[in-house]
Amino acid sequence: MRFLHTSDWHVGKTLKGRSRLDEQRDVLREIVQITRAEQPDAVLIAGDLYDSAAPTAAAQQLVVNALLALAGTGARVIAIAGNHDHAATLDAYRPLAEHAGITLVGAVRTAQGGGVVKFSAPSTGEPVTVAVLPFLSQRYAVKAAELVNHTPAENAGGYDHLVRAVLGTLTAEFSDDAVNLVMAHLTVTGGSFGGGERAAQSIFEYHVPAAIFPVEAHYVALGHLHRRQQLPAPCPVHYCGAPLAVDFGEQDNTSVVCLVEASPGVPARVRDIPITAGRRLRTLRGGVAELAAVADQVGEDYLRVWVREQARAGLRDEVLALLPNALEVRIDPEFAGSVTGSRPSGGPGVERTPGELFSDYCASRSVADPRVAALFGRLHDRVTGH
């Protein structure tokens, strides 16, 4: 039987104030097309469907349509909440989604209450067991452990121990005659960050060792880290990564979905299918002349530009005229002077003129342009009536 593993859609995410909803629509359309072509038995969406706990109506419409389109291929669709999603809202739509063949799991549940999803694969008729673990914050880790294990968890130890306790209870439903899967949204110790994750909900006490996943699992479908990677573990543990780079820190990531083939008693085989939709993110470095030389090579890419020149009036406008898709323009740190505090030139208590203060500020920002000082002087005179 076959499964399609995707995660971290982050629908509604903007980049430097630029909406990417059209790109996200194209990416999800491509995922649906891949699903139609490959005909998996199930699609596993490992969290962060949205970028915000309060997504816009347009973002919600896009996700709902994508889920319905995936279910329309005949695949069983299972999606869990990530740290960006609003778990209670996903659970509120759970009864309605079930009628469309879509299973939504917002909060951690007991095995009998929806924490374990069981079905027969359409292609083979063989049983499938999926233990689902949505994102679990520290605040609710103890509560979740008590809910799932029906015992007090005050002495369970740290975050990883609590997650282990919850997962252990859910995977106890695994059987030898089924394909056993785990789907979770969390950080595994040693995983490589993609660049756009929320650090506060990824590091510190929020990581767990790969050893918590049981050897009986044929495949562990993870979300949360945006970089495609496999981690060493007793069973196959994979992050599929985000299908669209969410910021420039992810510009070198490879965007894929994972197609997983598994049978009872046989190790899973995984094949990456590239996602080609969406604009590429690129970082350019150079002086204005160097940037002008490559301006016709960047196409529709969104750009972050590090200008290797001293700051001056009009520099940003020059760069934007050459590269209209530049979403961020900064002076390369090598060309930015050190920031020093302004000091009175005449001893303690000496008042300084606005022009002197502005001159010091410009110097601290490595701006040395007499036109800027002259403009400031004219504006100051106009405002003060001098």
C-alpha positions in Angstrom: 0.0 0.0 0.0 1.1 3.6 -0.5 0.9 6.8 1.5 1.7 10.4 0.6 3.4 12.4 3.4 3.3 16.2 3.4 3.3 18.9 6.1 3.9 22.5 7.0 1.8 24.1 4.3 1.7 27.4 6.3 -1.2 28.7 4.2 -1.7 32.4 4.8 2.0 33.1 5.4 3.3 36.4 4.0 6.8 37.3 3.1 8.0 40.8 4.0 4.4 41.9 3.7 3.9 40.2 0.3 0.9 37.8 0.1 1.9 34.3 -1.2 -1.6 32.9 -1.4 -1.4 32.4 -5.2 1.8 30.5 -4.8 0.3 28.4 -2.0 -2.7 27.6 -4.2 -0.3 26.5 -6.9 1.7 24.3 -4.5 -1.5 22.6 -3.1 -2.8 22.1 -6.7 0.5 20.3 -7.5 0.2 18.1 -4.4 -3.4 17.2 -5.5 -2.1 16.4 -9.0 0.6 14.1 -7.6 -2.0 12.4 -5.5 -4.2 11.7 -8.5 -1.2 10.4 -10.5 0.2 8.2 -7.7 -3.1 7.0 -6.2 -1.9 6.5 -2.6 -4.2 4.8 -0.1 -3.9 7.8 2.3 -2.5 11.3 2.5 -0.8 12.1 5.8 -0.6 15.9 6.6 1.6 16.3 9.6 0.6 19.7 10.9 0.8 23.4 10.3 -1.8 23.6 7.6 -2.1 27.3 8.4 0.5 29.8 9.4 -1.7 31.5 12.0 -4.2 30.3 14.6 -6.6 32.8 13.2 -6.3 32.3 9.4 -8.1 34.6 7.0 -11.2 33.4 5.2 -9.2 33.1 2.0 -6.6 30.9 3.7 -9.3 28.7 5.2 -11.1 28.4 1.8 -7.8 27.3 0.2 -7.1 24.6 2.8 -10.6 23.3 2.8 -10.7 23.1 -1.0 -7.3 21.3 -1.0 -8.5 18.8 1.6 -11.6 18.1 -0.4 -9.7 17.7 -3.6 -7.3 15.2 -2.0 -10.2 13.2 -0.6 -11.8 13.3 -4.1 -8.9 11.2 -5.4 -10.1 8.3 -3.3 -7.3 8.6 -0.7 -8.1 8.6 3.0 -6.9 12.1 4.2 -5.6 12.5 7.8 -4.4 15.8 9.1 -3.2 16.9 12.5 -2.7 20.3 14.1 0.8 21.8 14.3 2.0 24.6 16.6 0.7 27.2 14.1 -2.8 25.8 13.9 -5.7 26.3 16.3 -6.3 22.8 17.5 -9.8 23.5 18.9 -11.0 24.8 15.5 -9.7 21.7 13.7 -11.6 19.5 16.2 -14.7 21.7 15.7 -14.8 20.8 12.0 -14.0 17.1 12.7 -17.6 15.7 12.4 -18.2 17.6 9.1 -14.8 16.6 7.7 -15.5 12.9 8.4 -18.4 13.0 6.0 -15.9 13.9 3.2 -13.4 11.2 4.1 -11.1 13.6 6.0 -9.9 12.9 9.5 -8.9 16.1 11.5 -7.2 15.8 14.8 -6.6 19.0 16.6 -5.8 18.0 20.2 -4.2 14.9 21.7 -6.8 12.1 22.0 -7.0 8.7 23.6 -6.7 5.7 21.3 -10.4 5.1 21.5 -11.3 8.8 21.1 -9.5 9.3 17.8 -5.8 9.2 18.7 -5.5 6.0 16.6 -7.0 5.9 13.1 -7.7 2.5 11.7 -8.8 1.6 8.2 -8.3 -0.9 5.4 -6.2 0.2 2.5 -8.3 0.4 -0.7 -5.6 -1.0 -2.9 -4.8 -4.2 -0.9 -7.6 -4.5 1.7 -4.9 -4.9 4.4 -5.3 -3.1 7.8 -3.6 0.2 8.5 -3.1 1.7 12.0 -2.0 5.3 12.4 -1.1 6.7 15.8 -1.6 10.5 15.5 0.1 13.0 17.8 -0.7 16.7 17.2 1.7 19.4 18.5 1.9 19.2 22.3 2.9 22.2 24.2 4.7 22.0 27.5 1.7 23.6 29.1 -0.6 20.7 28.2 1.9 17.9 28.2 1.1 16.6 31.7 -2.6 17.0 31.0 -2.4 15.0 27.8 -0.4 12.3 29.5 -3.0 12.0 32.2 -5.8 11.9 29.6 -4.2 9.2 27.4 -2.8 7.1 30.2 -5.6 7.6 32.7 -3.0 8.0 35.5 -1.5 11.1 37.2 1.6 12.2 35.4 3.2 14.6 37.9 6.3 12.3 38.2 6.6 11.6 34.5 9.7 13.8 34.2 10.5 16.2 31.3 8.7 16.9 28.1 10.3 14.0 26.3 9.1 11.6 29.0 5.5 12.8 28.7 5.5 12.6 24.9 7.0 9.1 25.2 4.2 8.1 27.6 1.5 9.4 25.3 3.0 7.8 22.2 3.6 4.5 24.0 -0.1 4.3 24.8 -1.2 5.1 21.2 1.3 2.7 19.6 0.2 -0.1 21.9 -2.6 -0.5 19.3 -0.1 -1.6 16.7 -0.4 -5.2 15.4 1.7 -7.6 13.3 -0.8 -8.0 10.5 -1.2 -4.3 9.9 0.9 -1.5 8.5 1.7 0.6 11.5 2.3 4.4 11.1 3.0 7.3 13.4 2.2 10.8 12.4 3.4 13.6 14.7 4.3 17.3 14.8 7.4 17.8 17.0 11.2 18.2 17.0 13.4 15.2 17.1 16.7 15.7 18.8 19.4 16.1 16.2 17.1 17.3 13.5 18.2 20.1 11.2 16.1 23.2 11.2 14.8 24.5 7.9 15.1 28.2 8.8 11.5 29.3 9.3 10.4 27.4 12.4 9.3 29.1 15.7 12.5 28.6 17.8 10.7 28.9 21.1 8.5 25.9 20.2 11.3 23.8 18.6 14.3 23.9 21.0 14.8 24.2 24.8 12.6 21.5 26.3 10.6 20.9 23.1 12.6 18.1 21.5 12.4 14.3 21.9 14.9 11.5 21.1 14.2 9.4 18.0 14.3 6.4 20.3 10.7 7.1 21.5 9.4 5.7 18.2 8.8 1.9 18.4 10.5 -0.5 16.1 7.1 -1.9 15.1 6.4 1.3 13.2 6.7 0.9 9.5 7.1 4.7 9.0 7.0 7.8 11.1 5.6 10.9 9.2 6.8 14.0 11.0 6.1 17.7 10.6 7.5 20.9 12.2 11.1 21.0 10.8 11.0 22.5 7.3 14.0 20.7 5.9 13.6 17.3 4.2 15.5 14.7 6.2 15.6 11.2 7.6 16.8 10.7 11.2 18.5 7.5 12.6 16.0 5.6 14.7 14.8 2.0 15.3 12.3 2.6 12.4 12.1 4.9 9.4 11.7 8.5 10.7 11.2 11.2 8.1 10.5 14.9 7.9 9.1 15.6 4.5 9.9 19.3 4.9 7.8 22.3 3.8 6.6 22.3 0.2 7.2 26.0 -0.2 10.1 28.0 1.4 8.5 30.3 4.0 11.4 32.7 4.2 14.9 33.4 3.0 16.4 31.1 5.6 14.9 28.2 3.7 16.0 29.3 0.2 18.3 26.3 -0.3 15.8 23.7 1.0 14.5 21.0 -1.4 10.7 21.0 -1.6 9.1 17.5 -1.9 6.4 15.3 -0.8 7.2 11.7 0.3 5.6 8.7 -1.3 5.8 5.7 1.1 5.3 2.1 0.1 4.8 -0.4 2.9 3.4 -3.9 3.6 2.9 -5.8 6.9 6.2 -7.2 7.9 8.2 -5.3 5.2 10.2 -2.2 5.8 8.9 0.9 4.1 10.4 2.3 0.9 10.3 6.1 0.5 10.5 8.1 -2.8 10.8 11.9 -2.9 8.6 13.7 -5.5 9.7 17.3 -6.1 7.4 20.2 -5.8 8.1 22.7 -8.5 5.3 25.3 -8.0 6.0 28.6 -6.1 8.6 31.3 -6.6 12.2 30.6 -5.7 13.8 32.7 -2.9 17.3 34.0 -3.6 19.9 36.2 -1.9 22.1 38.5 -4.0 25.2 40.3 -2.9 27.1 43.1 -4.7 27.4 46.7 -5.6 24.8 48.4 -7.7 26.8 47.7 -10.9 27.2 44.0 -10.0 23.5 43.8 -9.3 22.6 45.5 -12.6 24.7 42.8 -14.4 22.6 40.0 -13.0 19.2 41.7 -13.0 18.0 40.0 -16.2 18.8 36.5 -14.7 16.6 36.5 -11.7 13.2 36.1 -13.4 10.3 36.0 -11.0 12.4 35.0 -7.9 11.8 36.9 -4.7 15.1 38.5 -3.6 16.9 39.5 -0.5 19.7 41.9 -1.5 22.8 42.7 0.5 24.3 45.8 -1.0 28.1 46.0 -0.9 28.4 49.7 -0.8 28.3 52.5 1.8 24.8 53.7 2.5 23.7 56.9 0.7 20.6 58.7 -0.2 18.6 57.0 -2.9 20.5 53.7 -2.8 17.4 51.6 -1.9 15.5 53.2 -4.8 18.3 52.4 -7.2 18.3 48.7 -6.2 14.5 48.4 -6.4 14.5 50.0 -9.9 16.9 47.3 -11.0 15.3 44.5 -9.0 11.6 45.1 -8.4 11.1 41.7 -6.8 13.6 42.6 -4.0 11.6 42.2 -0.8 14.5 43.1 1.5 17.4 45.5 0.8 20.2 45.9 3.3 23.8 47.1 3.5 26.2 44.2 3.7 27.6 44.2 7.3 31.1 44.5 5.8 30.2 47.9 4.5 28.3 49.1 7.6 30.4 51.1 10.0 30.5 50.3 13.6 27.7 51.9 15.7 29.0 54.3 18.3 27.1 56.4 20.8 27.0 60.2 20.4 28.9 62.2 22.9 28.7 65.9 23.6 31.6 67.8 22.2 31.7 70.4 24.9 31.6 68.4 28.1 28.7 67.3 30.3 25.5 69.2 30.0 26.3 70.8 26.6 23.3 71.0 24.4 23.7 69.8 20.8 21.9 71.1 17.8 19.4 68.9 15.9 21.8 69.1 12.9 24.7 67.7 15.1 22.5 64.9 16.5 21.3 64.0 13.0 24.9 64.0 11.7 25.9 61.6 14.5 22.9 59.4 13.7 23.9 59.3 10.0 27.5 58.4 10.9 26.3 55.6 13.1 24.4 54.2 10.1 27.4 54.7 7.7 25.5 57.3 5.8 27.9 60.0 4.4 25.9 62.1 2.0 25.8 65.9 2.2 22.5 65.9 0.4 20.9 64.1 3.3 22.3 66.7 5.8 21.1 69.6 3.5 17.6 68.1 3.2 17.4 67.6 7.0 18.4 71.2 7.5 15.7 72.5 5.1 13.0 70.4 6.7 14.1 71.5 10.2 14.0 75.1 9.2 10.5 74.7 7.7 9.1 72.9 10.8 10.7 75.4 13.3 10.0 78.5 11.1 13.6 79.5 11.0 
